[in-house]
Amino acid sequence: MKLENLKPAAGATKNSKRVGRGEGSGKGGTATRGTKGAQARAGYSHKIGFEGGQMPIQRRIPKGGFKNPTRVEYKAVNVAAIAALAEKFGKNEINTEDIKLAGLAAKNELVKVLGNGEISAAIQVTADAFSKSAVAKIEAAGGKATVIE
């Protein structure tokens, strides 16, 4: 095999459609654009979603859903992660700054402690919110759960 003998596989290449090159080509005259109208003209471009004057789908379908403007969204941090943090930092008091410093929440996120996992050390935890199971586990281990007001 030599480089000068290489060819694409049969049927892999096609000649481009040469339009507007005379009547004998079969694609002269209107150059396969049909007759008249904006789409037959040079420079035509349609708006996104335009359906030829028919009411477009995004306007036919009704709006749905509801976005609660007063919703408070929390970043969930489990009791197991709090226990691991306390062990890592060697502290018995963990607050939201420690949680954010460890990368478990972004700097402007509210933190809610959830009760997934186990905690054995007595840790004082300060966060924006707690689940009932998280409070039960922290207090069962001899710690204290404090909510930031």
N, C-alpha and C positions, 0 to 999 in steps of 0.2 A: 504494500500500500504506500502510495506517495501523496504528498500534499496536493499536487496538481491534479490528481485523479479524484479527489473528494467531491461528492455531490450530495445535496440534500435528498432524503428519501422520496420516493415517488409519491406525489400528491401533497407534499409538505409545503410547497410554495405555490402561490397563485399570482397571476398577473393582476395589477390593480385595474379597477374599472375606469376606463378613460371616457369621461362624459363630456358632452358638448363639443364633439369633434366631427360633426357632420352627420347628415341623415343616413349615409351608408353604414355607419357604425352601429345603427340601431339605438344609439343613445344621444342623438343630436336633438336639436330643437329645444325641448324643455329640460334636457339633461337629467332625466329621471326624477324631476321634482314635481311632476304633475302639472296642472295648469293653474296659473294665476294664484293670488292670495299671498299673505305675508310669508308663508313657508317657502314659496317659490322664489322669493326675492333674496338678494345678497344681504348679509348682515342680520338675518333674522335670528332672534333668540327669545325663548319663551321664559316666563316667570316660573320658578320652582313650584310645582303643584298645579300648574295651569292645565286645565282639562278641556280646552277648546271652547270655553264659555260656559260649559256645564258647571254646576256648583261643585267645587272641589271637595274631596273626601274629608279634608281637615275642617271644612266648614259644615259639611252635612252631618257629621257625627257630633252629638252633644257633648258639652263639657261634663266631666265627672269628677267625683272625689271632693275631698275637703282637706284643707291645710290649716291645722289649729295654730293660730298666731301666738297663743299663750303657752304652747307646749314647752316643757322644760326637759332637755335631753341630757342624760348623764353618761359618763364613761364608766362602764362596769369593771370593777376590780374585785377579784375573789379573795376570800379569807386566806386561802392557801398562798396567794401572792403576797399578802400583807405579812404572813408568817415568814416567808422567804426573805422579804425586805428587811424585817426586823433582825433576822439572823445575819444578813449580808452587812447591814450598817452597824450591827451590834448595839441596837437601841431598844428601849422598851416603850418608846413613844413614837408613833408614826402619824404624820399629818399629810395633808394634800401636797405640800411642797416636796416632801420626800418621795411621794408617789410620782409626781411630775418629773423630779430629778432622775428617778430610775427609768423614765421613759414609758411608764404605763399609761400616762395621760398627757395630752398637750397642755400648754401653759394656760390656755383660757377655757379649758373644759371643766365641767363640774364632775366630781367623783362620787360614785355610789358604790358602797361595799356590799357585795353579795356573799351568800353563805356557802359557796361551793368549795370543798376542801376541808382540811383539818387545821386546827390551831391548838398548840399545846402551851406556849408561853403566855404569861400575863402581859398583854400589850395594851397600852392606851392608844386608841385609834381616833383620829379626828378627820372627819370627811363631811361632804355636803349632804349625803343621805346614806341610810343603811336599810337593808332588808331585815325582816323580823328574824330570819334564821341566822343572819350574820351577827346581829346583836346577841342572840342566844348563845352562839358559839364563842364569841369574844368574852362574854360575861361568865360562861361556864369554865373558861380557861383562867379566870381570875382577872381579866382585863376590863377596860371600860370603853364604851363607844360614845363619842361626843359628836353631836351634829353642829356644824357651823351655821349660825343664824344669818 
